[in-house]
C-alpha cells in the first residue's frame, strides 16, 4: 500500500506544470502596490497561458509607454473592475502647475488570444478593448470580483500574487462623471469642486520585478507621487 501511495504521489508530481520563469510586474499606486505574475507559461499561479498578450503588455512596460504618471481612469461596477493603461500626465512645470494629459502611444492592436482555462476571476488582469475582439492595445483591467461572463471575449494574461487589498482600496474610491472617456474616474479625496482633478488621480507605476533599474524606477514613482501630494496639499489649504 505504501508503494502504491508513493507511486501515486510521484505520478501526481510528474503531471504538474514545471515551475515557470514567468515575468512578474509590480503596480505601485498611492493606495498600495500589487504584484502580478504574467502567464507566458504554465505555473502554479497560471492554469492557462497567454504568451502573445503577455509579450504585448511587456512591450509597453519595457519601452516606457506607461510612465509613473499613468493613472487609473475607470472604476466600474458592472463588471467590477479597475482600468488603466490608457492615459498619463506630463509635468510641464510643477512650480507653475502646468501639466498636460496624454493618451498612451499604442502599438498595433493584437488578436484576441484564447487563454482558457485562465478566467476573469477576482485578482486577475486582462486586456481591455473596443467592440472589435481584435482591438486590444495598451489598456488593461483588474478583476475586482469574478466576471466570468467576460471569458472568451477578453483575454486574461496575469494573476495577482499579492496586494489585492490595494486593488480593493482603489475600487472603493469614489468615482466622478466627467467628459468621455472619464465617466467613471476614481479620484482620491476629491472635494467635488472645480479644482483640477490632477490633484486627486490614482497614479500607477508599472515595472518588472526584479528590475535592474528598480532604484531609478522607484525614485521616479516616488517623485510623481510626492508631486501629487504637494499639489493636493496646496489645493486643500
Secondary structure, 3 states (H helix, E strand, C coil): CHHHHHHHHHHHHHHCCCCCCCCEEEEEECCEEEEEEECCCCCCCCCCCCHHHHHHHHHHHHCCCCCCCEECCEEEECCEEEEECCEEEEEEECCCCEEEEEECCCCCCECCCCCCCCCCCCCEEEECCCCCCCCECCCEEEECCCCHHHCCCCCEEEEEEECHHHHHHHHHCCEECCCCCCCCEEECCCCCCCCCHHHCECEEEEEEECCCCHHHHHHHHHHHHHHHHHHHHHHCC
